[in-house]
Amino acid sequence: MKFYLSNSLLKELLSGKDRKIVADKLESLIHDGARLYTSVYTIAELMKDLKPSTSTQWRTVLHLLEVTTEEILPLDKAVLELVCESKEDSYSLDIEVGVALLAGMDQMLITSQSQSKVSSGLPLRNILSESF
């Protein structure tokens, strides 16, 4: 299966209180043959949210994402059109779901209960839920 790593999941993995749980579950998915993806858009949102303190830290994060994921999806014309068409107050998850759908993902991994209630054309799987 192809899983898209959301901004909320990456934030939790890098700086959240449940980062060990997230890391263990991602490792389990990888061992089970799952293929993990994220995008330039999601990484840009992550950098905006976490405000990196040094460029060395971000080079390390980018390296780890390259090693962990099958691919960091680029910003292409279809993604840019999706961003341009989204409402100004659009929640970034809406754009991430659109990117994931364009790339043919099976599910998106999230960490927020409120996100799991978002209606989308893509199954959202809360990696921190008991039923994961």
Secondary structure, DSSP 8 states (H G I E B T S, - for coil): -EEEE-HHHHHHHHH-TTHHHHHHHHHHHHHTT-EEEEEHHHHHHHHHHH--S-HHHHHHHHHHHHHHSSEEE---HHHHHHHHHS-TT--HHHHHHHHHHHTT-SEEEE--TTGGG---SS-EEETTSTT-
